Amino acid sequence: MLTIPNTLSITDLRRESAKILKNLPKEKLYLLIQNSKAKGAIIDIDYLKTLQQAYEDYLDIQTFDKTVKEPSISWQKYLDKSQKTE
């Protein structure tokens, strides 16, 4: 797991962009620094997809946790109730 990303100045990015992009699959993430402040990031596309999938899984778990506590009824009761409303 990445805890401290590699950092680059904007100047380094301009000078070494080909090298940075070549190393991106190995490094996964570069933090862009301008005037001693984080301004952006360059991230490997496969790593980004992995992060997006993990976030979607997290949201699914949150939804499940909310709905699992809701009261449930049997399938038969549902069918009986739906037939009465028709």
PDB file with SEQRES, HELIX, SHEET and CRYST1 records, atoms N, CA, C and O in Angstrom:
SEQRES   1 A   86  MET LEU THR ILE PRO ASN THR LEU SER ILE THR ASP LEU          
SEQRES   2 A   86  ARG ARG GLU SER ALA LYS ILE LEU LYS ASN LEU PRO LYS          
SEQRES   3 A   86  GLU LYS LEU TYR LEU LEU ILE GLN ASN SER LYS ALA LYS          
SEQRES   4 A   86  GLY ALA ILE ILE ASP ILE ASP TYR LEU LYS THR LEU GLN          
SEQRES   5 A   86  GLN ALA TYR GLU ASP TYR LEU ASP ILE GLN THR PHE ASP          
SEQRES   6 A   86  LYS THR VAL LYS GLU PRO SER ILE SER TRP GLN LYS TYR          
SEQRES   7 A   86  LEU ASP LYS SER GLN LYS THR GLU                              
HELIX    1 AA1 ILE A   10  ARG A   15  1                                   6    
HELIX    2 AA2 SER A   17  GLU A   27  1                                  11    
HELIX    3 AA3 ILE A   45  THR A   67  1                                  23    
HELIX    4 AA4 TRP A   75  LYS A   84  1                                  10    
SHEET    1 AA1 3 ASN A   6  SER A   9  0                                        
SHEET    2 AA1 3 LEU A  29  GLN A  34  1                                        
SHEET    3 AA1 3 LYS A  37  ILE A  43 -1                                        
CRYST1    1.000    1.000    1.000  90.00  90.00  90.00 P 1           1          
ATOM      1  N   MET A   1       0.833  -1.172   0.000  1.00  0.00           N  
ATOM      2  CA  MET A   1       0.000   0.000   0.000  1.00  0.00           C  
ATOM      3  C   MET A   1       0.879   1.236   0.000  1.00  0.00           C  
ATOM      4  O   MET A   1       1.906   1.283   0.677  1.00  0.00           O  
ATOM      5  N   LEU A   2       0.467   2.235  -0.765  1.00  0.00           N  
ATOM      6  CA  LEU A   2       1.210   3.482  -0.830  1.00  0.00           C  
ATOM      7  C   LEU A   2       0.831   4.375   0.339  1.00  0.00           C  
ATOM      8  O   LEU A   2      -0.351   4.597   0.602  1.00  0.00           O  
ATOM      9  N   THR A   3       1.825   4.879   1.030  1.00  0.00           N  
ATOM     10  CA  THR A   3       1.533   5.799   2.111  1.00  0.00           C  
ATOM     11  C   THR A   3       2.067   7.192   1.785  1.00  0.00           C  
ATOM     12  O   THR A   3       1.386   8.187   2.034  1.00  0.00           O  
ATOM     13  N   ILE A   4       3.264   7.274   1.236  1.00  0.00           N  
ATOM     14  CA  ILE A   4       3.842   8.556   0.849  1.00  0.00           C  
ATOM     15  C   ILE A   4       4.155   8.482  -0.642  1.00  0.00           C  
ATOM     16  O   ILE A   4       5.073   7.771  -1.050  1.00  0.00           O  
ATOM     17  N   PRO A   5       3.399   9.209  -1.450  1.00  0.00           N  
ATOM     18  CA  PRO A   5       3.644   9.155  -2.886  1.00  0.00           C  
ATOM     19  C   PRO A   5       4.937   9.859  -3.264  1.00  0.00           C  
ATOM     20  O   PRO A   5       5.452  10.699  -2.525  1.00  0.00           O  
ATOM     21  N   ASN A   6       5.442   9.498  -4.425  1.00  0.00           N  
ATOM     22  CA  ASN A   6       6.580  10.215  -4.972  1.00  0.00           C  
ATOM     23  C   ASN A   6       6.144  11.638  -5.266  1.00  0.00           C  
ATOM     24  O   ASN A   6       5.009  11.870  -5.682  1.00  0.00           O  
ATOM     25  N   THR A   7       7.028  12.580  -5.053  1.00  0.00           N  
ATOM     26  CA  THR A   7       6.680  13.974  -5.315  1.00  0.00           C  
ATOM     27  C   THR A   7       7.500  14.499  -6.479  1.00  0.00           C  
ATOM     28  O   THR A   7       8.653  14.115  -6.677  1.00  0.00           O  
ATOM     29  N   LEU A   8       6.883  15.380  -7.240  1.00  0.00           N  
ATOM     30  CA  LEU A   8       7.528  16.021  -8.386  1.00  0.00           C  
ATOM     31  C   LEU A   8       7.199  17.493  -8.379  1.00  0.00           C  
ATOM     32  O   LEU A   8       6.090  17.897  -8.029  1.00  0.00           O  
ATOM     33  N   SER A   9       8.165  18.282  -8.766  1.00  0.00           N  
ATOM     34  CA  SER A   9       7.841  19.685  -9.001  1.00  0.00           C  
ATOM     35  C   SER A   9       7.287  19.802 -10.410  1.00  0.00           C  
ATOM     36  O   SER A   9       7.497  18.916 -11.240  1.00  0.00           O  
ATOM     37  N   ILE A  10       6.596  20.864 -10.678  1.00  0.00           N  
ATOM     38  CA  ILE A  10       6.077  21.100 -12.014  1.00  0.00           C  
ATOM     39  C   ILE A  10       7.234  21.189 -13.003  1.00  0.00           C  
ATOM     40  O   ILE A  10       7.121  20.730 -14.139  1.00  0.00           O  
ATOM     41  N   THR A  11       8.341  21.779 -12.573  1.00  0.00           N  
ATOM     42  CA  THR A  11       9.530  21.881 -13.422  1.00  0.00           C  
ATOM     43  C   THR A  11      10.056  20.500 -13.774  1.00  0.00           C  
ATOM     44  O   THR A  11      10.389  20.239 -14.930  1.00  0.00           O  
ATOM     45  N   ASP A  12      10.133  19.604 -12.780  1.00  0.00           N  
ATOM     46  CA  ASP A  12      10.583  18.227 -13.047  1.00  0.00           C  
ATOM     47  C   ASP A  12       9.643  17.539 -14.033  1.00  0.00           C  
ATOM     48  O   ASP A  12      10.086  16.805 -14.917  1.00  0.00           O  
ATOM     49  N   LEU A  13       8.365  17.779 -13.876  1.00  0.00           N  
ATOM     50  CA  LEU A  13       7.385  17.182 -14.778  1.00  0.00           C  
ATOM     51  C   LEU A  13       7.625  17.640 -16.214  1.00  0.00           C  
ATOM     52  O   LEU A  13       7.575  16.836 -17.145  1.00  0.00           O  
ATOM     53  N   ARG A  14       7.881  18.912 -16.387  1.00  0.00           N  
ATOM     54  CA  ARG A  14       8.157  19.443 -17.728  1.00  0.00           C  
ATOM     55  C   ARG A  14       9.420  18.816 -18.320  1.00  0.00           C  
ATOM     56  O   ARG A  14       9.438  18.428 -19.489  1.00  0.00           O  
ATOM     57  N   ARG A  15      10.478  18.719 -17.505  1.00  0.00           N  
ATOM     58  CA  ARG A  15      11.764  18.219 -17.997  1.00  0.00           C  
ATOM     59  C   ARG A  15      11.783  16.716 -18.227  1.00  0.00           C  
ATOM     60  O   ARG A  15      12.417  16.239 -19.168  1.00  0.00           O  
ATOM     61  N   GLU A  16      11.094  15.967 -17.376  1.00  0.00           N  
ATOM     62  CA  GLU A  16      11.233  14.511 -17.395  1.00  0.00           C  
ATOM     63  C   GLU A  16       9.906  13.793 -17.627  1.00  0.00           C  
ATOM     64  O   GLU A  16       9.711  12.692 -17.110  1.00  0.00           O  
ATOM     65  N   SER A  17       9.011  14.375 -18.373  1.00  0.00           N  
ATOM     66  CA  SER A  17       7.677  13.791 -18.534  1.00  0.00           C  
ATOM     67  C   SER A  17       7.721  12.389 -19.152  1.00  0.00           C  
ATOM     68  O   SER A  17       6.964  11.516 -18.725  1.00  0.00           O  
ATOM     69  N   ALA A  18       8.583  12.152 -20.140  1.00  0.00           N  
ATOM     70  CA  ALA A  18       8.664  10.825 -20.752  1.00  0.00           C  
ATOM     71  C   ALA A  18       9.128   9.781 -19.736  1.00  0.00           C  
ATOM     72  O   ALA A  18       8.571   8.685 -19.672  1.00  0.00           O  
ATOM     73  N   LYS A  19      10.128  10.113 -18.957  1.00  0.00           N  
ATOM     74  CA  LYS A  19      10.643   9.199 -17.931  1.00  0.00           C  
ATOM     75  C   LYS A  19       9.587   8.939 -16.856  1.00  0.00           C  
ATOM     76  O   LYS A  19       9.415   7.806 -16.404  1.00  0.00           O  
ATOM     77  N   ILE A  20       8.894   9.981 -16.457  1.00  0.00           N  
ATOM     78  CA  ILE A  20       7.860   9.858 -15.430  1.00  0.00           C  
ATOM     79  C   ILE A  20       6.743   8.939 -15.915  1.00  0.00           C  
ATOM     80  O   ILE A  20       6.312   8.047 -15.185  1.00  0.00           O  
ATOM     81  N   LEU A  21       6.276   9.153 -17.134  1.00  0.00           N  
ATOM     82  CA  LEU A  21       5.216   8.305 -17.685  1.00  0.00           C  
ATOM     83  C   LEU A  21       5.677   6.865 -17.856  1.00  0.00           C  
ATOM     84  O   LEU A  21       4.888   5.939 -17.669  1.00  0.00           O  
ATOM     85  N   LYS A  22       6.926   6.667 -18.203  1.00  0.00           N  
ATOM     86  CA  LYS A  22       7.466   5.308 -18.348  1.00  0.00           C  
ATOM     87  C   LYS A  22       7.473   4.586 -16.995  1.00  0.00           C  
ATOM     88  O   LYS A  22       7.199   3.388 -16.933  1.00  0.00           O  
ATOM     89  N   ASN A  23       7.780   5.302 -15.924  1.00  0.00           N  
ATOM     90  CA  ASN A  23       7.853   4.701 -14.584  1.00  0.00           C  
ATOM     91  C   ASN A  23       6.503   4.644 -13.874  1.00  0.00           C  
ATOM     92  O   ASN A  23       6.389   4.031 -12.812  1.00  0.00           O  
ATOM     93  N   LEU A  24       5.495   5.269 -14.442  1.00  0.00           N  
ATOM     94  CA  LEU A  24       4.200   5.365 -13.775  1.00  0.00           C  
ATOM     95  C   LEU A  24       3.591   4.018 -13.394  1.00  0.00           C  
ATOM     96  O   LEU A  24       3.092   3.889 -12.277  1.00  0.00           O  
ATOM     97  N   PRO A  25       3.609   2.993 -14.279  1.00  0.00           N  
ATOM     98  CA  PRO A  25       3.041   1.696 -13.849  1.00  0.00           C  
ATOM     99  C   PRO A  25       3.731   1.108 -12.608  1.00  0.00           C  
ATOM    100  O   PRO A  25       3.089   0.430 -11.806  1.00  0.00           O  
ATOM    101  N   LYS A  26       5.010   1.363 -12.454  1.00  0.00           N  
ATOM    102  CA  LYS A  26       5.750   0.850 -11.294  1.00  0.00           C  
ATOM    103  C   LYS A  26       5.507   1.724 -10.061  1.00  0.00           C  
ATOM    104  O   LYS A  26       5.312   1.203  -8.962  1.00  0.00           O  
ATOM    105  N   GLU A  27       5.515   3.023 -10.231  1.00  0.00           N  
ATOM    106  CA  GLU A  27       5.400   3.956  -9.107  1.00  0.00           C  
ATOM    107  C   GLU A  27       3.954   4.169  -8.664  1.00  0.00           C  
ATOM    108  O   GLU A  27       3.712   4.474  -7.496  1.00  0.00           O  
ATOM    109  N   LYS A  28       2.992   4.016  -9.567  1.00  0.00           N  
ATOM    110  CA  LYS A  28       1.555   4.143  -9.332  1.00  0.00           C  
ATOM    111  C   LYS A  28       1.061   5.574  -9.200  1.00  0.00           C  
ATOM    112  O   LYS A  28      -0.004   5.903  -9.723  1.00  0.00           O  
ATOM    113  N   LEU A  29       1.814   6.442  -8.506  1.00  0.00           N  
ATOM    114  CA  LEU A  29       1.299   7.770  -8.187  1.00  0.00           C  
ATOM    115  C   LEU A  29       2.444   8.755  -7.994  1.00  0.00           C  
ATOM    116  O   LEU A  29       3.445   8.450  -7.346  1.00  0.00           O  
ATOM    117  N   TYR A  30       2.280   9.925  -8.561  1.00  0.00           N  
ATOM    118  CA  TYR A  30       3.190  11.037  -8.313  1.00  0.00           C  
ATOM    119  C   TYR A  30       2.358  12.217  -7.824  1.00  0.00           C  
ATOM    120  O   TYR A  30       1.314  12.528  -8.396  1.00  0.00           O  
ATOM    121  N   LEU A  31       2.814  12.853  -6.790  1.00  0.00           N  
ATOM    122  CA  LEU A  31       2.172  14.045  -6.260  1.00  0.00           C  
ATOM    123  C   LEU A  31       2.882  15.253  -6.862  1.00  0.00           C  
ATOM    124  O   LEU A  31       4.105  15.360  -6.769  1.00  0.00           O  
ATOM    125  N   LEU A  32       2.134  16.158  -7.474  1.00  0.00           N  
ATOM    126  CA  LEU A  32       2.711  17.345  -8.100  1.00  0.00           C  
ATOM    127  C   LEU A  32       2.751  18.491  -7.096  1.00  0.00           C  
ATOM    128  O   LEU A  32       1.747  18.824  -6.466  1.00  0.00           O  
ATOM    129  N   ILE A  33       3.928  19.081  -6.964  1.00  0.00           N  
ATOM    130  CA  ILE A  33       4.167  20.142  -6.001  1.00  0.00           C  
ATOM    131  C   ILE A  33       4.478  21.437  -6.742  1.00  0.00           C  
ATOM    132  O   ILE A  33       5.300  21.459  -7.658  1.00  0.00           O  
ATOM    133  N   GLN A  34       3.815  22.510  -6.337  1.00  0.00           N  
ATOM    134  CA  GLN A  34       4.110  23.831  -6.873  1.00  0.00           C  
ATOM    135  C   GLN A  34       4.128  24.807  -5.712  1.00  0.00           C  
ATOM    136  O   GLN A  34       3.187  24.874  -4.921  1.00  0.00           O  
ATOM    137  N   ASN A  35       5.205  25.556  -5.623  1.00  0.00           N  
ATOM    138  CA  ASN A  35       5.380  26.518  -4.520  1.00  0.00           C  
ATOM    139  C   ASN A  35       5.196  25.838  -3.161  1.00  0.00           C  
ATOM    140  O   ASN A  35       4.528  26.373  -2.276  1.00  0.00           O  
ATOM    141  N   SER A  36       5.787  24.673  -3.009  1.00  0.00           N  
ATOM    142  CA  SER A  36       5.779  23.891  -1.768  1.00  0.00           C  
ATOM    143  C   SER A  36       4.395  23.395  -1.351  1.00  0.00           C  
ATOM    144  O   SER A  36       4.190  23.023  -0.196  1.00  0.00           O  
ATOM    145  N   LYS A  37       3.449  23.390  -2.285  1.00  0.00           N  
ATOM    146  CA  LYS A  37       2.109  22.905  -1.974  1.00  0.00           C  
ATOM    147  C   LYS A  37       1.683  21.860  -3.002  1.00  0.00           C  
ATOM    148  O   LYS A  37       1.999  21.968  -4.187  1.00  0.00           O  
ATOM    149  N   ALA A  38       0.963  20.852  -2.529  1.00  0.00           N  
ATOM    150  CA  ALA A  38       0.430  19.835  -3.431  1.00  0.00           C  
ATOM    151  C   ALA A  38      -0.627  20.481  -4.322  1.00  0.00           C  
ATOM    152  O   ALA A  38      -1.563  21.114  -3.833  1.00  0.00           O  
ATOM    153  N   LYS A  39      -0.469  20.316  -5.626  1.00  0.00           N  
ATOM    154  CA  LYS A  39      -1.395  20.932  -6.574  1.00  0.00           C  
ATOM    155  C   LYS A  39      -2.152  19.913  -7.412  1.00  0.00           C  
ATOM    156  O   LYS A  39      -3.190  20.237  -7.989  1.00  0.00           O  
ATOM    157  N   GLY A  40      -1.653  18.700  -7.486  1.00  0.00           N  
ATOM    158  CA  GLY A  40      -2.318  17.693  -8.298  1.00  0.00           C  
ATOM    159  C   GLY A  40      -1.586  16.373  -8.195  1.00  0.00           C  
ATOM    160  O   GLY A  40      -0.676  16.201  -7.384  1.00  0.00           O  
ATOM    161  N   ALA A  41      -2.006  15.444  -9.038  1.00  0.00           N  
ATOM    162  CA  ALA A  41      -1.392  14.121  -9.018  1.00  0.00           C  
ATOM    163  C   ALA A  41      -1.412  13.522 -10.420  1.00  0.00           C  
ATOM    164  O   ALA A  41      -2.276  13.831 -11.241  1.00  0.00           O  
ATOM    165  N   ILE A  42      -0.448  12.671 -10.660  1.00  0.00           N  
ATOM    166  CA  ILE A  42      -0.430  11.839 -11.860  1.00  0.00           C  
ATOM    167  C   ILE A  42      -0.546  10.413 -11.353  1.00  0.00           C  
ATOM    168  O   ILE A  42       0.216   9.991 -10.483  1.00  0.00           O  
ATOM    169  N   ILE A  43      -1.499   9.676 -11.896  1.00  0.00           N  
ATOM    170  CA  ILE A  43      -1.779   8.341 -11.383  1.00  0.00           C  
ATOM    171  C   ILE A  43      -1.848   7.335 -12.531  1.00  0.00           C  
ATOM    172  O   ILE A  43      -2.393   7.627 -13.595  1.00  0.00           O  
ATOM    173  N   ASP A  44      -1.298   6.169 -12.306  1.00  0.00           N  
ATOM    174  CA  ASP A  44      -1.348   5.080 -13.276  1.00  0.00           C  
ATOM    175  C   ASP A  44      -2.806   4.686 -13.512  1.00  0.00           C  
ATOM    176  O   ASP A  44      -3.579   4.571 -12.562  1.00  0.00           O  
ATOM    177  N   ILE A  45      -3.178   4.483 -14.767  1.00  0.00           N  
ATOM    178  CA  ILE A  45      -4.583   4.224 -15.098  1.00  0.00           C  
ATOM    179  C   ILE A  45      -5.092   2.929 -14.465  1.00  0.00           C  
ATOM    180  O   ILE A  45      -6.236   2.884 -14.014  1.00  0.00           O  
ATOM    181  N   ASP A  46      -4.285   1.893 -14.419  1.00  0.00           N  
ATOM    182  CA  ASP A  46      -4.720   0.636 -13.787  1.00  0.00           C  
ATOM    183  C   ASP A  46      -4.908   0.814 -12.281  1.00  0.00           C  
ATOM    184  O   ASP A  46      -5.822   0.243 -11.685  1.00  0.00           O  
ATOM    185  N   TYR A  47      -4.037   1.608 -11.681  1.00  0.00           N  
ATOM    186  CA  TYR A  47      -4.178   1.895 -10.253  1.00  0.00           C  
ATOM    187  C   TYR A  47      -5.449   2.704  -9.997  1.00  0.00           C  
ATOM    188  O   TYR A  47      -6.151   2.465  -9.015  1.00  0.00           O  
ATOM    189  N   LEU A  48      -5.741   3.653 -10.874  1.00  0.00           N  
ATOM    190  CA  LEU A  48      -6.964   4.437 -10.756  1.00  0.00           C  
ATOM    191  C   LEU A  48      -8.198   3.549 -10.850  1.00  0.00           C  
ATOM    192  O   LEU A  48      -9.140   3.707 -10.073  1.00  0.00           O  
ATOM    193  N   LYS A  49      -8.195   2.611 -11.803  1.00  0.00           N  
ATOM    194  CA  LYS A  49      -9.330   1.690 -11.941  1.00  0.00           C  
ATOM    195  C   LYS A  49      -9.502   0.857 -10.679  1.00  0.00           C  
ATOM    196  O   LYS A  49     -10.627   0.609 -10.245  1.00  0.00           O  
ATOM    197  N   THR A  50      -8.393   0.426 -10.090  1.00  0.00           N  
ATOM    198  CA  THR A  50      -8.444  -0.345  -8.849  1.00  0.00           C  
ATOM    199  C   THR A  50      -9.040   0.489  -7.714  1.00  0.00           C  
ATOM    200  O   THR A  50      -9.860  -0.004  -6.940  1.00  0.00           O  
ATOM    201  N   LEU A  51      -8.629   1.738  -7.621  1.00  0.00           N  
ATOM    202  CA  LEU A  51      -9.179   2.622  -6.590  1.00  0.00           C  
ATOM    203  C   LEU A  51     -10.669   2.871  -6.805  1.00  0.00           C  
ATOM    204  O   LEU A  51     -11.441   2.894  -5.847  1.00  0.00           O  
ATOM    205  N   GLN A  52     -11.072   3.055  -8.060  1.00  0.00           N  
ATOM    206  CA  GLN A  52     -12.484   3.265  -8.352  1.00  0.00           C  
ATOM    207  C   GLN A  52     -13.316   2.048  -7.979  1.00  0.00           C  
ATOM    208  O   GLN A  52     -14.402   2.190  -7.419  1.00  0.00           O  
ATOM    209  N   GLN A  53     -12.821   0.856  -8.281  1.00  0.00           N  
ATOM    210  CA  GLN A  53     -13.540  -0.369  -7.944  1.00  0.00           C  
ATOM    211  C   GLN A  53     -13.647  -0.532  -6.429  1.00  0.00           C  
ATOM    212  O   GLN A  53     -14.692  -0.927  -5.910  1.00  0.00           O  
ATOM    213  N   ALA A  54     -12.565  -0.227  -5.733  1.00  0.00           N  
ATOM    214  CA  ALA A  54     -12.585  -0.321  -4.271  1.00  0.00           C  
ATOM    215  C   ALA A  54     -13.596   0.664  -3.682  1.00  0.00           C  
ATOM    216  O   ALA A  54     -14.289   0.338  -2.718  1.00  0.00           O  
ATOM    217  N   TYR A  55     -13.683   1.854  -4.250  1.00  0.00           N  
ATOM    218  CA  TYR A  55     -14.648   2.842  -3.768  1.00  0.00           C  
ATOM    219  C   TYR A  55     -16.080   2.391  -4.039  1.00  0.00           C  
ATOM    220  O   TYR A  55     -16.954   2.550  -3.187  1.00  0.00           O  
ATOM    221  N   GLU A  56     -16.319   1.833  -5.216  1.00  0.00           N  
ATOM    222  CA  GLU A  56     -17.655   1.313  -5.526  1.00  0.00           C  
ATOM    223  C   GLU A  56     -18.032   0.171  -4.576  1.00  0.00           C  
ATOM    224  O   GLU A  56     -19.174   0.081  -4.126  1.00  0.00           O  
ATOM    225  N   ASP A  57     -17.068  -0.690  -4.280  1.00  0.00           N  
ATOM    226  CA  ASP A  57     -17.322  -1.766  -3.318  1.00  0.00           C  
ATOM    227  C   ASP A  57     -17.663  -1.195  -1.944  1.00  0.00           C  
ATOM    228  O   ASP A  57     -18.567  -1.680  -1.265  1.00  0.00           O  
ATOM    229  N   TYR A  58     -16.935  -0.168  -1.551  1.00  0.00           N  
ATOM    230  CA  TYR A  58     -17.199   0.488  -0.268  1.00  0.00           C  
ATOM    231  C   TYR A  58     -18.623   1.046  -0.227  1.00  0.00           C  
ATOM    232  O   TYR A  58     -19.333   0.869   0.763  1.00  0.00           O  
ATOM    233  N   LEU A  59     -19.040   1.721  -1.305  1.00  0.00           N  
ATOM    234  CA  LEU A  59     -20.398   2.266  -1.355  1.00  0.00           C  
ATOM    235  C   LEU A  59     -21.447   1.156  -1.309  1.00  0.00           C  
ATOM    236  O   LEU A  59     -22.487   1.311  -0.669  1.00  0.00           O  
ATOM    237  N   ASP A  60     -21.177   0.037  -1.986  1.00  0.00           N  
ATOM    238  CA  ASP A  60     -22.099  -1.094  -1.942  1.00  0.00           C  
ATOM    239  C   ASP A  60     -22.241  -1.630  -0.518  1.00  0.00           C  
ATOM    240  O   ASP A  60     -23.340  -1.970  -0.082  1.00  0.00           O  
ATOM    241  N   ILE A  61     -21.137  -1.700   0.189  1.00  0.00           N  
ATOM    242  CA  ILE A  61     -21.167  -2.186   1.576  1.00  0.00           C  
ATOM    243  C   ILE A  61     -21.969  -1.226   2.452  1.00  0.00           C  
ATOM    244  O   ILE A  61     -22.744  -1.653   3.308  1.00  0.00           O  
ATOM    245  N   GLN A  62     -21.774   0.084   2.229  1.00  0.00           N  
ATOM    246  CA  GLN A  62     -22.533   1.074   2.996  1.00  0.00           C  
ATOM    247  C   GLN A  62     -24.036   0.920   2.750  1.00  0.00           C  
ATOM    248  O   GLN A  62     -24.829   0.982   3.689  1.00  0.00           O  
ATOM    249  N   THR A  63     -24.421   0.723   1.506  1.00  0.00           N  
ATOM    250  CA  THR A  63     -25.831   0.533   1.160  1.00  0.00           C  
ATOM    251  C   THR A  63     -26.369  -0.739   1.797  1.00  0.00           C  
ATOM    252  O   THR A  63     -27.468  -0.745   2.352  1.00  0.00           O  
ATOM    253  N   PHE A  64     -25.595  -1.813   1.718  1.00  0.00           N  
ATOM    254  CA  PHE A  64     -26.014  -3.073   2.320  1.00  0.00           C  
ATOM    255  C   PHE A  64     -26.204  -2.920   3.824  1.00  0.00           C  
ATOM    256  O   PHE A  64     -27.196  -3.392   4.380  1.00  0.00           O  
ATOM    257  N   ASP A  65     -25.256  -2.264   4.478  1.00  0.00           N  
ATOM    258  CA  ASP A  65     -25.350  -2.080   5.928  1.00  0.00           C  
ATOM    259  C   ASP A  65     -26.614  -1.323   6.325  1.00  0.00           C  
ATOM    260  O   ASP A  65     -27.200  -1.595   7.372  1.00  0.00           O  
ATOM    261  N   LYS A  66     -27.033  -0.378   5.494  1.00  0.00           N  
ATOM    262  CA  LYS A  66     -28.263   0.370   5.787  1.00  0.00           C  
ATOM    263  C   LYS A  66     -29.497  -0.496   5.572  1.00  0.00           C  
ATOM    264  O   LYS A  66     -30.427  -0.463   6.378  1.00  0.00           O  
ATOM    265  N   THR A  67     -29.510  -1.268   4.494  1.00  0.00           N  
ATOM    266  CA  THR A  67     -30.714  -2.024   4.150  1.00  0.00           C  
ATOM    267  C   THR A  67     -30.852  -3.321   4.940  1.00  0.00           C  
ATOM    268  O   THR A  67     -31.964  -3.821   5.104  1.00  0.00           O  
ATOM    269  N   VAL A  68     -29.760  -3.867   5.426  1.00  0.00           N  
ATOM    270  CA  VAL A  68     -29.842  -5.134   6.150  1.00  0.00           C  
ATOM    271  C   VAL A  68     -30.626  -4.977   7.448  1.00  0.00           C  
ATOM    272  O   VAL A  68     -31.157  -5.956   7.972  1.00  0.00           O  
ATOM    273  N   LYS A  69     -30.702  -3.778   7.960  1.00  0.00           N  
ATOM    274  CA  LYS A  69     -31.422  -3.525   9.208  1.00  0.00           C  
ATOM    275  C   LYS A  69     -32.904  -3.254   8.987  1.00  0.00           C  
ATOM    276  O   LYS A  69     -33.677  -3.178   9.942  1.00  0.00           O  
ATOM    277  N   GLU A  70     -33.293  -3.108   7.730  1.00  0.00           N  
ATOM    278  CA  GLU A  70     -34.709  -2.860   7.440  1.00  0.00           C  
ATOM    279  C   GLU A  70     -35.513  -4.127   7.676  1.00  0.00           C  
ATOM    280  O   GLU A  70     -35.019  -5.233   7.459  1.00  0.00           O  
ATOM    281  N   PRO A  71     -36.760  -3.963   8.124  1.00  0.00           N  
ATOM    282  CA  PRO A  71     -37.587  -5.156   8.346  1.00  0.00           C  
ATOM    283  C   PRO A  71     -37.861  -5.876   7.029  1.00  0.00           C  
ATOM    284  O   PRO A  71     -37.984  -5.246   5.978  1.00  0.00           O  
ATOM    285  N   SER A  72     -37.953  -7.177   7.099  1.00  0.00           N  
ATOM    286  CA  SER A  72     -38.215  -7.946   5.885  1.00  0.00           C  
ATOM    287  C   SER A  72     -39.495  -8.759   6.061  1.00  0.00           C  
ATOM    288  O   SER A  72     -39.942  -9.013   7.180  1.00  0.00           O  
ATOM    289  N   ILE A  73     -40.072  -9.161   4.931  1.00  0.00           N  
ATOM    290  CA  ILE A  73     -41.255 -10.008   4.951  1.00  0.00           C  
ATOM    291  C   ILE A  73     -40.973 -11.224   4.080  1.00  0.00           C  
ATOM    292  O   ILE A  73     -40.081 -11.200   3.232  1.00  0.00           O  
ATOM    293  N   SER A  74     -41.727 -12.266   4.292  1.00  0.00           N  
ATOM    294  CA  SER A  74     -41.538 -13.466   3.489  1.00  0.00           C  
ATOM    295  C   SER A  74     -42.010 -13.219   2.068  1.00  0.00           C  
ATOM    296  O   SER A  74     -42.793 -12.302   1.817  1.00  0.00           O  
ATOM    297  N   TRP A  75     -41.541 -14.026   1.153  1.00  0.00           N  
ATOM    298  CA  TRP A  75     -41.938 -13.923  -0.249  1.00  0.00           C  
ATOM    299  C   TRP A  75     -43.451 -14.121  -0.396  1.00  0.00           C  
ATOM    300  O   TRP A  75     -44.101 -13.430  -1.180  1.00  0.00           O  
ATOM    301  N   GLN A  76     -43.988 -15.046   0.347  1.00  0.00           N  
ATOM    302  CA  GLN A  76     -45.428 -15.320   0.267  1.00  0.00           C  
ATOM    303  C   GLN A  76     -46.241 -14.117   0.721  1.00  0.00           C  
ATOM    304  O   GLN A  76     -47.240 -13.770   0.092  1.00  0.00           O  
ATOM    305  N   LYS A  77     -45.822 -13.479   1.806  1.00  0.00           N  
ATOM    306  CA  LYS A  77     -46.538 -12.294   2.275  1.00  0.00           C  
ATOM    307  C   LYS A  77     -46.456 -11.179   1.230  1.00  0.00           C  
ATOM    308  O   LYS A  77     -47.422 -10.444   1.025  1.00  0.00           O  
ATOM    309  N   TYR A  78     -45.324 -11.060   0.587  1.00  0.00           N  
ATOM    310  CA  TYR A  78     -45.178 -10.052  -0.468  1.00  0.00           C  
ATOM    311  C   TYR A  78     -46.144 -10.335  -1.619  1.00  0.00           C  
ATOM    312  O   TYR A  78     -46.809  -9.427  -2.119  1.00  0.00           O  
ATOM    313  N   LEU A  79     -46.214 -11.586  -2.028  1.00  0.00           N  
ATOM    314  CA  LEU A  79     -47.115 -11.964  -3.120  1.00  0.00           C  
ATOM    315  C   LEU A  79     -48.571 -11.719  -2.731  1.00  0.00           C  
ATOM    316  O   LEU A  79     -49.362 -11.206  -3.523  1.00  0.00           O  
ATOM    317  N   ASP A  80     -48.908 -12.091  -1.507  1.00  0.00           N  
ATOM    318  CA  ASP A  80     -50.297 -11.890  -1.035  1.00  0.00           C  
ATOM    319  C   ASP A  80     -50.630 -10.394  -1.030  1.00  0.00           C  
ATOM    320  O   ASP A  80     -51.714  -9.996  -1.456  1.00  0.00           O  
ATOM    321  N   LYS A  81     -49.717  -9.588  -0.559  1.00  0.00           N  
ATOM    322  CA  LYS A  81     -49.949  -8.150  -0.482  1.00  0.00           C  
ATOM    323  C   LYS A  81     -50.061  -7.545  -1.880  1.00  0.00           C  
ATOM    324  O   LYS A  81     -50.914  -6.689  -2.119  1.00  0.00           O  
ATOM    325  N   SER A  82     -49.218  -7.978  -2.790  1.00  0.00           N  
ATOM    326  CA  SER A  82     -49.251  -7.416  -4.144  1.00  0.00           C  
ATOM    327  C   SER A  82     -50.505  -7.847  -4.904  1.00  0.00           C  
ATOM    328  O   SER A  82     -50.997  -7.104  -5.754  1.00  0.00           O  
ATOM    329  N   GLN A  83     -51.024  -9.030  -4.608  1.00  0.00           N  
ATOM    330  CA  GLN A  83     -52.251  -9.488  -5.279  1.00  0.00           C  
ATOM    331  C   GLN A  83     -53.461  -8.720  -4.773  1.00  0.00           C  
ATOM    332  O   GLN A  83     -54.417  -8.516  -5.522  1.00  0.00           O  
ATOM    333  N   LYS A  84     -53.439  -8.294  -3.527  1.00  0.00           N  
ATOM    334  CA  LYS A  84     -54.552  -7.538  -2.956  1.00  0.00           C  
ATOM    335  C   LYS A  84     -54.640  -6.143  -3.577  1.00  0.00           C  
ATOM    336  O   LYS A  84     -55.730  -5.583  -3.695  1.00  0.00           O  
ATOM    337  N   THR A  85     -53.512  -5.591  -3.967  1.00  0.00           N  
ATOM    338  CA  THR A  85     -53.507  -4.238  -4.512  1.00  0.00           C  
ATOM    339  C   THR A  85     -53.850  -4.191  -6.005  1.00  0.00           C  
ATOM    340  O   THR A  85     -54.051  -3.109  -6.556  1.00  0.00           O  
ATOM    341  N   GLU A  86     -53.917  -5.322  -6.643  1.00  0.00           N  
ATOM    342  CA  GLU A  86     -54.215  -5.353  -8.080  1.00  0.00           C  
ATOM    343  C   GLU A  86     -55.654  -5.207  -8.382  1.00  0.00           C  
ATOM    344  O   GLU A  86     -56.044  -5.216  -9.549  1.00  0.00           O  
TER     345      GLU A  86                                                      
END                                                                             
